[in-house]
Amino acid sequence: MSDIETHPFLPFLPPNAELLMLGSFPPPPTRWKMDFYYPNFNNDMWRIFGLIFFDNKDYFLDLPNKKFQEALIREFLTETGIAIFDSGYQIRRLKGNASDKFLEIIVPANLQELLKKIPKCNHIMTTGDKATDTLMLSMPEGTLKPSIGQPTQAHFLGRDFYLYRMPSSSRAYPLSVEKKAESYRMMFEHVGLI
């Protein structure tokens, strides 16, 4: 049985955040290219952001060193008002890899505590099915689970939220980065960030 891991990063919560992004859990540290969310160089999240906001999938990349420009990413998210954490706070990897299929969430993130710190947030986006299923555990009974391209609404903590389920940014998800970016662009437009 593999060990239980606790989330290695603090929640990234700019006080002006209108959108909370929730993935499932970071990959093992051997895959990291920075100490921040979506740290695997093969993950497309920061390429998706580059395409949507700067029309350049390499905007947040440090290509010569095969790394990310972490300071640029943090600055952009802070200015734009995007918060990030993961749906899993404590997990067990059933196969020692980053695949959601083999990820057991032992303790979900405390959504109530996260949202208290970002009072302007009325949009929650999940990346992938595991993150979406885990989010739904915190939502009031009767809340519809969002599907890709079909946001749903929830009333939680005295606030109205839109919930979005986005394609996984993992390369294992069989969709080109351009197609993923189209999906994400519609969501960012709906939130009002572009």
C-alpha positions as CSV (number, residue, x, y, z in Angstrom):
1,M,0.0,0.0,0.0
2,S,1.5,3.4,-1.0
3,D,1.8,6.3,1.5
4,I,-0.8,9.0,1.9
5,E,0.5,12.3,0.5
6,T,-0.6,15.7,1.6
7,H,-0.9,18.5,-0.9
8,P,2.6,20.1,-1.5
9,F,1.4,23.6,-2.4
10,L,-0.5,26.3,-0.6
11,P,-3.7,27.3,-2.2
12,F,-3.1,30.2,-4.7
13,L,-5.8,32.7,-3.8
14,P,-5.6,36.2,-5.1
15,P,-8.1,38.3,-3.1
16,N,-9.7,39.6,-6.4
17,A,-10.2,36.1,-7.8
18,E,-13.5,35.5,-9.6
19,L,-12.6,32.0,-10.8
20,L,-11.4,29.0,-8.7
21,M,-9.6,26.3,-10.8
22,L,-9.5,22.9,-9.2
23,G,-7.4,20.0,-10.6
24,S,-7.1,16.7,-8.9
25,F,-3.5,16.6,-7.4
26,P,0.0,17.4,-8.5
27,P,2.2,14.7,-10.1
28,P,5.0,13.1,-8.1
29,P,7.8,15.7,-7.5
30,T,10.2,14.0,-9.9
31,R,7.9,15.3,-12.7
32,W,8.0,19.0,-11.6
33,K,9.6,21.8,-13.5
34,M,8.4,24.4,-10.9
35,D,7.0,24.5,-7.4
36,F,3.5,25.5,-8.6
37,Y,0.4,24.1,-10.2
38,Y,0.6,22.0,-13.4
39,P,4.3,21.7,-13.0
40,N,4.9,18.8,-15.5
41,F,6.3,20.2,-18.7
42,N,4.2,17.7,-20.7
43,N,1.0,19.1,-19.2
44,D,-0.7,21.6,-21.5
45,M,-2.4,23.9,-19.0
46,W,0.0,26.8,-19.4
47,R,0.1,26.3,-23.2
48,I,-3.7,26.6,-23.1
49,F,-3.5,29.8,-21.1
50,G,-0.8,31.2,-23.5
51,L,-3.0,30.4,-26.6
52,I,-6.1,32.0,-25.1
53,F,-4.7,35.2,-23.5
54,F,-1.6,35.8,-25.7
55,D,-2.2,33.9,-28.9
56,N,1.1,32.1,-28.2
57,K,1.2,28.6,-26.6
58,D,4.8,29.1,-25.6
59,Y,4.1,32.4,-23.8
60,F,4.6,31.0,-20.2
61,L,7.3,28.5,-21.2
62,D,11.1,28.8,-20.9
63,L,11.8,26.6,-23.9
64,P,15.6,26.5,-23.8
65,N,15.5,25.1,-20.3
66,K,12.2,23.0,-20.8
67,K,10.7,24.8,-17.8
68,F,7.9,27.3,-17.0
69,Q,8.2,31.0,-16.2
70,E,6.7,30.6,-12.8
71,A,6.9,34.3,-11.8
72,L,5.1,35.3,-15.0
73,I,2.3,32.7,-14.4
74,R,1.8,33.9,-10.8
75,E,1.7,37.6,-11.9
76,F,-0.8,36.8,-14.7
77,L,-3.1,34.8,-12.4
78,T,-3.0,37.6,-9.7
79,E,-3.8,40.4,-12.2
80,T,-6.5,38.4,-13.9
81,G,-8.2,37.1,-10.7
82,I,-7.7,33.4,-11.0
83,A,-7.3,31.2,-7.9
84,I,-6.0,27.6,-8.0
85,F,-6.0,24.6,-5.8
86,D,-6.8,20.9,-6.2
87,S,-9.8,18.9,-5.2
88,G,-7.6,16.4,-3.3
89,Y,-5.9,17.5,-0.1
90,Q,-4.6,14.1,0.9
91,I,-4.4,11.3,-1.6
92,R,-2.9,7.8,-2.2
93,R,-1.3,6.9,-5.6
94,L,-2.4,3.4,-6.4
95,K,0.2,3.1,-9.2
96,G,2.8,5.6,-8.3
97,N,2.0,7.9,-11.2
98,A,-0.1,11.0,-11.8
99,S,-3.0,9.4,-13.5
100,D,-6.4,10.3,-12.1
101,K,-7.5,6.7,-12.7
102,F,-5.1,5.5,-10.1
103,L,-5.6,8.4,-7.6
104,E,-7.5,7.7,-4.4
105,I,-8.7,10.9,-2.7
106,I,-8.5,10.3,1.0
107,V,-9.3,13.9,2.2
108,P,-10.9,16.3,-0.3
109,A,-9.9,20.0,-0.2
110,N,-11.9,22.2,2.2
111,L,-13.9,24.1,-0.3
112,Q,-15.7,26.2,2.3
113,E,-12.3,27.5,3.7
114,L,-11.0,28.2,0.2
115,L,-14.1,30.2,-0.9
116,K,-14.2,32.2,2.3
117,K,-10.8,33.7,1.3
118,I,-12.0,34.7,-2.2
119,P,-15.3,36.5,-1.6
120,K,-15.6,37.7,-5.2
121,C,-15.4,34.2,-6.6
122,N,-18.6,32.9,-8.3
123,H,-17.2,30.5,-10.8
124,I,-15.6,27.1,-10.1
125,M,-13.8,25.2,-12.8
126,T,-12.6,21.6,-12.6
127,T,-10.1,20.0,-14.9
128,G,-11.0,16.4,-15.5
129,D,-13.5,13.9,-14.1
130,K,-11.8,13.0,-10.8
131,A,-11.7,16.7,-9.8
132,T,-15.4,17.2,-10.9
133,D,-16.6,14.2,-9.0
134,T,-14.7,15.3,-5.9
135,L,-16.1,18.9,-6.2
136,M,-19.7,17.5,-6.4
137,L,-19.2,15.9,-2.9
138,S,-19.1,19.4,-1.4
139,M,-22.1,20.7,-3.4
140,P,-25.7,20.8,-2.1
141,E,-27.9,17.9,-2.8
142,G,-29.6,18.2,-6.2
143,T,-26.7,20.2,-7.8
144,L,-26.2,18.9,-11.4
145,K,-22.8,17.8,-12.3
146,P,-21.4,19.9,-15.2
147,S,-20.3,18.3,-18.4
148,I,-17.8,19.7,-20.9
149,G,-19.4,22.8,-22.5
150,Q,-22.4,22.7,-20.2
151,P,-22.0,24.7,-17.0
152,T,-24.4,24.1,-14.1
153,Q,-25.3,26.3,-11.2
154,A,-25.1,25.8,-7.5
155,H,-26.1,27.8,-4.4
156,F,-23.4,27.3,-1.7
157,L,-22.3,29.3,1.3
158,G,-25.0,31.9,0.5
159,R,-23.5,32.5,-2.9
160,D,-24.5,31.6,-6.5
161,F,-21.9,29.7,-8.4
162,Y,-21.4,28.5,-12.0
163,L,-19.6,25.2,-12.2
164,Y,-17.6,24.2,-15.2
165,R,-16.1,20.9,-16.2
166,M,-13.1,21.4,-18.5
167,P,-11.1,18.9,-20.6
168,S,-8.1,17.6,-18.7
169,S,-4.9,19.4,-19.7
170,S,-2.9,16.1,-19.4
171,R,-1.4,14.8,-22.7
172,A,-3.2,11.5,-21.9
173,Y,-6.5,13.2,-22.7
174,P,-6.9,12.7,-26.5
175,L,-7.5,16.2,-27.7
176,S,-5.1,18.7,-29.3
177,V,-4.0,21.7,-27.3
178,E,-5.8,24.0,-29.7
179,K,-9.1,22.1,-29.3
180,K,-8.7,22.2,-25.5
181,A,-8.0,26.0,-25.7
182,E,-11.3,26.5,-27.6
183,S,-13.2,24.9,-24.8
184,Y,-11.4,26.9,-22.1
185,R,-11.8,30.1,-24.1
186,M,-15.6,29.7,-24.0
187,M,-15.5,29.3,-20.2
188,F,-13.2,32.3,-19.7
189,E,-15.6,34.4,-21.9
190,H,-18.5,33.2,-19.8
191,V,-16.7,34.2,-16.6
192,G,-15.9,37.6,-18.1
193,L,-12.1,37.3,-17.9
194,I,-11.7,37.8,-21.7
